[in-house]
Amino acid sequence: MSTLPVVVAVDGSDDSLRALEWAVDAARRRSAPLRVAHVRQYAHWAQPEFLAAGSADPQDDPVLDRARAHLEGRVDLPATEYLGLEGATSAMLPELGATAQLLVLGSRGRGGFAGLLLGSNSMTAARDAECPVVVVPRPGREADDQEPAGPGPRVVVGLKVDGPDEATLEFAFAEAARRGARLQAVAAYPWPAQPWMLPGELPPPIVDQEVIEDEARVLAEGFLAPHRERHPEVPAEPVPAPGDAAGHLVAASRDADLVVVGRHRRHLLAPARMMGSVTHAVLLHSACPVAVVPPAPPED
């Protein structure tokens, strides 16, 4: 089992304390140490190119003091380290993921506009960190248009039937196993079908939606099969769904423990890290914590 820590970023806000609670539980489930980090942001008027990022004294940091007080007296607390840093927060948060098995943040911090659904630092970390990133939302988000999912813990994963990422599926199965949860794999398929036709072409035959849904289910079952073998204790159910993948994942987030989504893989025409519109929308609107998993490295 990895000894890399679960890292949680705090800034003294209530959002970051919720993230701290989630990270404590995640570290326990992984038998991993916990690292509580606070990045002291440079003054807005400063020029970062002339300022070196570095360590700060964790004993002289009121934000870390609040985190210590919040955890004081807890039983079964994992081995905990407090880390103070100075620098540009948006640059340093993703770097924390280089030595972590998981990076946890609140959806909003102290900065920015109060009406934003997701802070820029959380978005940047989810896009750029080398490890999976969990963003813990504020309470009270609604997820409508979904039937009750039934009792018991539940993990939801977004499954692309035209090219799933194995790292995303493996993370979702492992997390469901840790939680004793069942897994719902939401497999969205395009509907209604909108074929492109050139002038003079005959329209294609009408496609039965049930046929498309059955094909999506068969593909999903095939992608889930090897993960079921590795995690036989996890009940996994494919959920074919027509149309908007983000909408279905947000709806499924109601009463879920976690929603797991992947991050786009870099390629020649888009070498920068990319979030993806579905992942972005789920981060903005999910009613439960969201794990963003970087893609598995390409095979040689």
N, C-alpha and C positions, 0 to 999 in steps of 0.2 A: 504494500500500500504506500502511496506517495506520502512523503513527509513535508511536502511543500505546504505553506500555510494557507488558510483562508484569510484574505485581506479585505478589510472593510474601511472605506473612507468616511470620515466624520468631519463635520464643520460646526457642530454645536446646535444645528437645527433639529426640530422634531423629526423631520424626514430621515436624517442621518441616524438618529437613535432607533428608529424603526429598522433601518438597515442593519444597525449593530445587533439588534435582537435576532434578526434573520441569520446573520453571520455566525453568532454564537451557536445557534441550533445547527447550522450547516457544518461548523467545525466539529461539534460533538458527533454528528452522524458519520463524519469522515475520520474520526479519531485523529484530527489534525490540529496543529497549533493555530492560534488566532493572532492576527496582526492588525492592530487598530492604528490607522494612519491619518494624520491631519496635515494638509498642505497649506501653509501660510501664503496666501496670494500676494504677489508683488503689488505695490500701489499702482493704480490704473494709469497714472501719468508717467510711470517708469518705462524705460525702453529695455525690454527683456534681452535684446541682443548684447547689451552691455552688462548684464547681471548673470551671475553663475548660480545655477540651482544647487542646493545642497541640503545638508541636515541641519535641523534646529534642535534646541534642547527640549526633549519631551517632558522634562520636569518643570518647565517654565512656559506652559501652554494651557490656558484656561479651557480650551476646547477638549484637550485630552484629559484634563482634570474632571470635566463633566462626564466624560465617558467612563473614567475610573469610578466615579461616584455612582454612576448608573449601574455598574456591574458589581459594586461592592457587596460582599456578603453572599454572593451566589454560590450554591453548591454545584459540584461537578463542572465548574468552569474550566474550559480547556486552557492549556498553557498559553498565556496572553502576553504579547509584547506591544508596547506603545511606541510609535514612530512619528517624530516631528520632522517635517520637511519645509523648505522654503523654495518658491519658484512659481512658474506659471502653472496653475492648477490643471488647465486643459492639456498641457503637455506631460505633466508628471503623473497624473492618474493612470493613463494607459501604461506607463512604464512600471507601475506597481505590479501589473499583471505578468511581467516577465519572470518574476520569482514567486508566483502564486499558482495554486491550483484552481482558485476561484476568486474573483473580485466582486465585491458587493457594494452597491451604492443606493442612496435614496433617489427618488425620481426628481426631487428639487432640492436645492440648497438655499443658502441665505441670499445669494445674489440674484440678479435678473428681475424680471417682471413677475408679480404675484400671480397673474393670470395664466402663465405658461403651464402646459401640462407636463412638460419634461424639460429639465435644465440642460443647457448646452454641454456642461461637463459630463453629465451622465450619458448623453448622446455620443460625445466624442470617445469616452472610455468604451462604450459598447461597440463602437465602430473600429477602434484601433488596438485594443488590448490583445495580447497574445493568448490569454486564457479566457475561458467562459466568464461572462459578466452577468450578474444578476442585478436587475433594477427593481427596487421595492417601491410600489406606488403608494400614494396617500390613500387613506381609507375613504370609502364613500363613492368610489367610482362605480357606475352602473354598467351592467352588461345585459342588454335587453334581448328579446326575441329568442330565448333559448329555454327549452323545457328543463325542468329540474333533472340534474344528472344522477341522482340517487345518492345514497349514503356512502360514507367511507372516503378516504383520501384518494385524490385523482391528480395525475399529471397529464398535461395535454402537449402534444408535439405536432408541429406543422410538417407534413410529409409531401414533398414534391414527387409525384408519381412519374414525372418525366426526367428526373435526375436527382434523387435524394442524396443528402450528404450523410455519410456513415457516422461522422463525429457527432452530428446532431442527434441521430437516432440512439447511438450508444450512450450519450449523456442522458437522454431522456429515460432510457431503460434503467441505467444505473441509479438515477435519482428516484425513480419509482420503486426500485428494489430497496433503497435506503429507507424510504418512507412507508413501506408496506402498502403501496398504492397501486391501483390499476392504471393502465396507460391508454389514453385515447389518441389515436393518430388521425388527425384531420387531413384528408386527402382531397383537396379541391380540384375540380376538373372544369374546363371552360364550358359554360352554358349560359345563354343559348348559343349554339354553333353559328358562326358568322363567316361563311366561306367567301374568299375573294374570287371574283370572276372577271375575266377579260371580256371586252365587248364581243358579242357573238357567241359566247360560250353558253352551253346549256347548264341550268342549275343542277347541282348534285342531288342525289336522292335524299329524301327526308331521313334524318337520323333519329332513332328512338333514344330518348334520354335514358331509359332503363338499361339499354345496351351499353351506353357510355359509362353509366354508373357501375355496372357490373365489371367492365374492363378496368375502371379505376380501382375497384375493390380487389380484383385479382392481382393487379400490379402491386398494390399496397401489401397484400398478404405475402407476396414473394419477397418484398424488401424487409418485412418484419421477421420473416422466418429465421434467419441466422441469429438475430438478436434474441428471439424467443429461446433458441437453443442455449445461448449463453446465460439467459436470465429466466429459467423455467418458472420461477416463483412469481413473475410479473404477468398478470392477465392483460393482454394487449388486444385492443379492438380497433380495426380500421373504420373510419367514419368518412365515407365518400360524401362530398358536399358540392353542389353546383355553384359556380360563379366565384364570388369574392372571397378569396382565401383569408384575407385579414379580417373581414367581417365575421366569418365563421369562427376563427380563433378567438376573437374578442368575445363573441357570444359564449364560447365554451369556457372562457376564463372565469365565469361566474361560479363561485364556490370551489374552484380548482385550487390546488396547492401551488401549482407552478405551470406556466406555459413556456415551452422550449421552442425556440426558432433558430434558424441558421443565419449565418452572415455570408454575403456573396464572396465567391472565390475570385482572386485577382486573375486577369488574363491579359493577353498582349495588348488589346485595344483599350483596356481599362486597368492600368497597373496599380492605381490607388485603391486602398481599402474602401469597400462600398457597403452600405447598410442594407439596401433593398427596400422597396416601397412597402412590402408586407411587414417586414420586421419593424420598420419605422412606425407604421400605423399601430401595430400591436403594442409597441412600447408606449405610444401616446395614450392608448385607450383601454388596455387590459385592466381588469378588476383585481388581478392577483399578480404576484411577482413574475417577472419575465427573465428567462435565461437566454442570452444571445451567445451562440456557440460559434467560434471561428471554424472555418472549413478544415477538414482533414488535409494534411500535406499531400501533394500529388505523389503518386508512386513513381519510382525511378524506372 
